[in-house]
Every structure is written in structure tokens, then in C-alpha cells.
Amino acid sequence: MTQDELKQKVAHAALPYVKDVGIIGVGTGSTIKHFINYLADIKGEIEGAVSSSEGTTEHLKKVGIPVLDLNAVGPLQVYVDGADEINPLKQLIKGGGAALTREKIIAAASEKFICIADGSKRVDVLGAFPLPVEVIPMARSYVARELVKLGGQPVWREGCVTDNHNHILDVHGFSIAEPIALERTINNITGVVCVGLFAARPADIVLVSDGEQIITF
Ligand SMILES: O=C(CO)[C@H](O)[C@H](O)COP(=O)(O)O
């Protein structure tokens, strides 16, 4: 199976988790694109979705699923999203698609965060995937220097402007032994909007497609 076929397979496996939940939080990325295509088949059963990015909003609308404002709905029962890396504690690196801030907001506002990914995303220790950090544009160089002091090698994702009109630094060289502590430390740097480390609020259920099987943990 190709990586894309594995993404499609795991996207399909997430469908039972969104049955009868009314309003769903929907993430961003190529795995989620498959998930939205499957949602389209059951759209009569879905009241609406809260979207984590402009790209996802466009896709949801295109398939006929109403997009709702998070401020107008209560806590969400279920949020489904992908990840760039997943450790055994269900802590994640996210933000490869630059949607980390809205993704983190929806994850925080959801009772259950279902993470779906192909098997290549599983790791023992987070950090081989460069850690995305969304920053206020004028703070980019300052934040980069602070990240160097923490042992990282930040690289500006040039040309990328987030949906919130900010910039992204991708931080190489971290082997993240203590994800919650690092998340807190980076959050405390002035000018950081969000770090793509989902550790204090990890996923609740992870579905991974590994060959023919779906592994759930
Ligand atoms: O965090 C994300 C976007 O900001 C995505 O969930 C992550 O990059 C995984 O993407 P894909 O499903 O394309 O592998």
C-alpha cells in the first residue's frame, strides 16, 4: 500500500467515532482530506463542522458540510486530525500544514481528540520532524535566537503565511525527552503564538494504519 492509501484507510476507520456526535471538529492535511471525502458520504447525519484552517473550510463547504464558528457552538464532543509525529503517550508534533494554532484551539475545546495517521508517523521520541512554531512576524528573529538558546536550529518557512497572518519557524535538532516541559517553555517566549507540540493536551485515541491493519491505542 502507498502512504496515501494508508492515509485513506485510516481516514475511513475514523468514521465510527463521528456517528451521532452532531458537530465535529475537523483538522487539516492530506489524511484529513480523505476523511472529509468520507464525511461527505454521511453528511445527512452531520450537523456541521468546526474547521481548523481555510483549506479545510473550503473543502468542507465544497462537499456540502456546514462550517460553524467555534464561538457559536459549545464544547465539541469529537475532534479528528492528523499528525506529523506520535509518541506512545499520544503526544504529537503537528503543524506541517501550518494550521497548528487553530488545530490546538479545537483540540483544547474538544472532549475527545481522535488522531489518525499512517504508520510512518509513530516514533519513540518526538523531534525528528522539525517542530513548527507559529510566531508574530516582527518577533521572528528574536524567537529564533531564543530557540537556539534551547538547543534548537530554527529555520524560517519562507513564503508561508498562516491563516492568522503569522510566520512559521521549523525547529530542527530537538530530541524531545520532556514534551510537556518544552511545550511550556516555548509557549513562554514572547512573540510565540503557538508551538506544534501537543503534549499537555495529547490525543485521546490514536488510529494508525499499518499495512492491512488499523492499530488503535
Ligand atoms: O498538523 C497538521 C497540519 O498543520 C497535519 O495534521 C499534519 O501535518 C499531518 O498531515 P498529513 O495528514 O498531510 O500527513
The ligand as an SDF file (V2000), in Angstrom:
LIG
                    3D

 14 13  0  0  0  0  0  0  0  0999 V2000
   -0.6670   19.2410   11.6450 O   0  0  0  0  0  0  0  0  0  0  0  0
   -1.0790   19.2020   10.5160 C   0  0  0  0  0  0  0  0  0  0  0  0
   -1.3650   20.4050    9.7030 C   0  0  0  0  0  0  0  0  0  0  0  0
   -0.9730   21.5790   10.3750 O   0  0  0  0  0  0  0  0  0  0  0  0
   -1.3240   17.8590    9.8820 C   0  0  0  0  0  0  0  0  0  0  0  0
   -2.2170   17.1620   10.6690 O   0  0  0  0  0  0  0  0  0  0  0  0
   -0.0280   17.1210    9.7780 C   0  0  0  0  0  0  0  0  0  0  0  0
    0.9020   17.9170    9.0640 O   0  0  0  0  0  0  0  0  0  0  0  0
   -0.2150   15.7700    9.0750 C   0  0  0  0  0  0  0  0  0  0  0  0
   -0.5100   15.9870    7.7390 O   0  0  0  0  0  0  0  0  0  0  0  0
   -0.7690   14.8100    6.7060 P   0  0  0  0  0  0  0  0  0  0  0  0
   -2.0810   14.2150    7.0480 O   0  0  0  0  0  0  0  0  0  0  0  0
   -0.7690   15.5280    5.3750 O   0  0  0  0  0  0  0  0  0  0  0  0
    0.3590   13.8240    6.8030 O   0  0  0  0  0  0  0  0  0  0  0  0
  1  2  2  0
  2  3  1  0
  2  5  1  0
  3  4  1  0
  5  6  1  0
  5  7  1  0
  7  8  1  0
  7  9  1  0
  9 10  1  0
 10 11  1  0
 11 12  2  0
 11 13  1  0
 11 14  1  0
M  END
$$$$
